[in-house]
Structure formats: structure tokens, C-alpha cells
Amino acid sequence: MRRRDEIIIVPVGHIASIVADGELLYLSTLKNERHAITYRLKDLEARLDPSRFIRLGRGTLANVDLITKVNVMPGGTHVALLSNGQKLQVSRLQSRLLRERFLKL
């Protein structure tokens, strides 16, 4: 990650989630630090290990190892709770894929 006068190195294992908001991606860490990066989510997702990161919705990736609970919401969607305290919405389609993935573990 690059700031004006420094580069911040975040090990992949420390990434809790990546959430798109407009033109920026917000990367959250285990310690709940938040960094803005200019990158396309699709490109970043292609570089991350699919066994460690799962898409929760159109603009959200999460570290599977940090998902501590998944709450069922009305309408067939879910909310994933991460060990860093984050609550992330899970789309209806991804809810089904998330259930299948955790049931296989």
C-alpha cells in the first residue's frame, strides 16, 4: 500500500476484508486498521488464494479464516462476523456458496 511518503506492507494473512466503495478499495486488517487502495477488486481477487478469501457480495472479499459467525437475515441474506469485529453483508447468491463451503469443512 502506498501513501504519499511511505509504502505500508500488509502481509496477506493479516488481511481481514477488502470492501469496494466507489473508486477505492478499503482493506481492513486483523487489528481493524483500515487502508484505502486504488485497485480493481476483480484484479486483486485473482491474485489472492481462493481457498483463503471468499467473495461475500459484489464488492466484498473476506478472509475465510477470520469468519467467526454467520447470522441469517430476513430475505435469505446473511451477515458474516469477523474476528476483528467487522460485520459484512453477504448477498443471497454468496450466502448459498458460503453455506456450502462451511458445510464441507
C-alpha positions as CSV (number, residue, x, y, z in Angstrom):
1,M,0.0,0.0,0.0
2,R,1.4,3.4,-0.9
3,R,0.9,6.7,0.9
4,R,2.4,9.9,-0.2
5,D,5.7,9.4,1.5
6,E,5.7,5.8,2.5
7,I,4.7,2.3,1.5
8,I,2.8,0.1,4.0
9,I,3.3,-3.6,3.8
10,V,0.4,-5.7,4.9
11,P,1.0,-9.5,4.9
12,V,-1.8,-11.3,3.1
13,G,-2.5,-13.3,6.2
14,H,-3.2,-10.1,8.1
15,I,-6.0,-9.0,5.6
16,A,-9.4,-9.5,7.2
17,S,-11.5,-8.0,4.4
18,I,-11.5,-5.9,1.2
19,V,-14.5,-3.8,0.5
20,A,-15.1,-1.6,-2.6
21,D,-16.6,1.8,-2.1
22,G,-16.7,3.9,-5.3
23,E,-13.3,4.1,-6.9
24,L,-11.4,2.9,-3.8
25,L,-11.0,-0.4,-2.0
26,Y,-10.8,-0.4,1.7
27,L,-8.5,-3.1,3.1
28,S,-9.1,-4.0,6.8
29,T,-6.6,-5.9,8.9
30,L,-6.7,-8.3,11.8
31,K,-6.2,-5.3,14.1
32,N,-9.0,-3.5,12.4
33,E,-6.7,-1.0,10.7
34,R,-8.2,0.4,7.5
35,H,-6.3,1.4,4.4
36,A,-7.6,2.8,1.2
37,I,-6.1,1.5,-2.0
38,T,-6.7,2.2,-5.7
39,Y,-7.0,-1.2,-7.3
40,R,-9.8,-3.2,-9.0
41,L,-11.4,-5.8,-6.8
42,K,-11.6,-8.3,-9.6
43,D,-7.8,-8.0,-10.2
44,L,-7.0,-8.2,-6.5
45,E,-9.2,-11.2,-6.1
46,A,-7.4,-13.0,-9.0
47,R,-4.1,-12.6,-7.1
48,L,-5.4,-13.9,-3.7
49,D,-5.6,-17.6,-2.8
50,P,-9.3,-18.7,-3.4
51,S,-9.0,-21.2,-0.5
52,R,-8.3,-18.3,1.9
53,F,-10.6,-15.5,0.5
54,I,-14.2,-15.7,-0.4
55,R,-16.4,-13.2,-2.1
56,L,-19.3,-12.2,0.1
57,G,-21.0,-9.9,-2.3
58,R,-20.4,-7.8,-5.4
59,G,-17.8,-5.5,-3.7
60,T,-16.6,-7.6,-0.7
61,L,-13.9,-10.2,-0.1
62,A,-13.2,-11.7,3.3
63,N,-10.5,-13.9,4.8
64,V,-12.3,-17.2,5.4
65,D,-10.1,-18.0,8.5
66,L,-11.4,-14.9,10.2
67,I,-15.1,-15.5,9.8
68,T,-16.3,-16.4,13.3
69,K,-20.1,-16.5,12.8
70,V,-22.7,-16.1,10.0
71,N,-26.1,-14.7,11.0
72,V,-29.1,-15.4,8.9
73,M,-31.1,-12.3,8.0
74,P,-34.6,-11.9,6.7
75,G,-34.9,-12.4,2.9
76,G,-32.2,-15.1,2.6
77,T,-29.2,-12.9,3.1
78,H,-26.6,-13.3,5.8
79,V,-24.2,-11.2,7.8
80,A,-20.6,-12.5,8.4
81,L,-18.9,-11.6,11.6
82,L,-15.1,-11.4,11.5
83,S,-12.7,-11.9,14.4
84,N,-11.7,-8.2,14.1
85,G,-15.3,-7.1,14.9
86,Q,-16.3,-6.3,11.3
87,K,-19.8,-7.2,10.2
88,L,-20.1,-7.7,6.4
89,Q,-23.3,-8.2,4.4
90,V,-23.4,-11.4,2.3
91,S,-25.5,-11.4,-0.9
92,R,-28.2,-14.0,-1.4
93,L,-26.2,-15.9,-4.0
94,Q,-23.0,-15.8,-2.0
95,S,-24.9,-16.9,1.1
96,R,-25.6,-20.2,-0.6
97,L,-22.0,-20.6,-1.7
98,L,-20.8,-19.6,1.8
99,R,-23.0,-22.2,3.4
100,E,-21.8,-24.9,1.0
101,R,-18.2,-24.0,1.7
102,F,-18.5,-24.1,5.5
103,L,-20.6,-27.3,5.5
104,K,-17.7,-29.0,3.6
105,L,-15.2,-28.1,6.3
